[in-house]
Amino acid sequence: MTSTQRTNEFGQTIGAEVIGWDGARRPPRTPMEGRFCRTEPLTSERHLADLFEAYAEDAEGKLWTYMFNGPFQSATELRDWMTSASASDDPLFYAIIDVSTGKAVGMAAYMRIKPGVGVIEVGNIAYSPKLQRTPVATEAMFLMMRRAFKELGYRRYEWKCDSLNAASRRAAERLGFTFDGLFKQAIVYKGRNRDTAWYSILDRDWPALERAYTTWLDAENFDENGQQKRKLRELIASEKSGAP
């Protein structure tokens, strides 16, 4: 038995005591402000035109392969979906705004929100070609992560995806998530099976991740052409190891 394990009066091993836990808070419908982006509650009135234009750049519809929704063939079809989505509290959708243009270029949501046990998931991430592989994309995930841990007090932040979605799995690992395992035959969607890959970040990971993201997002980390000098993955590894 390790020094961190405890036993009850029956000699059974039990988990570590969670001192002072009284639950997390539900995410509010308020914006999150960053240097490159702003996230704000999704509405068809404000974001429909921008998002339809942004998603139209994905002419083949590849963006939607691993999504439950989409592709959207018309603005009316997207509006109908957005009207329903924006009324939901779980998932709670946010539009991602590029502050350099003021336009919405993608969306993401908090989902499976469980304040009582301190677990929340980020999902329904739909990044248009305008958003993919940009500092805006990374900062949006940082803002949502920061709110979950720093503002709302969650203990566990989750990312789940189709195990065959290689791009999503790479993104999770780059952003600092840890692979937890595979849930086989977890879902049927779009007429096909999904084995779900589970990833997570725990509250004890957050301080190192916050330092890494803050360093990566700093103006000093980008050259005159807007190219990163140090990679986020490297900064996260350095912060977690305690190396300079």
Secondary structure, 3 states (H helix, E strand, C coil): CCCCCEECCCCCEECCCCCCCCCCCCCCCCCEECCCEEEEECCHHHHHHHHHHHHHCCCCCHHHCCCCCCCCCCHHHHHHHHHHHHCCCCCEEEEEEECCCCEEEEEEEEEEEECCCCEEEEEEEEECCCCCCCHHHHHHHHHHHHHHHHHCCCCEEEEEEECCCHHHHHHHHHCCCEEEEEEEEEEEECCEEEEEEEEEEEHHHHHHHHHHHHHHHCHHHECCCCCECCCHHHHHHHHHHCCC
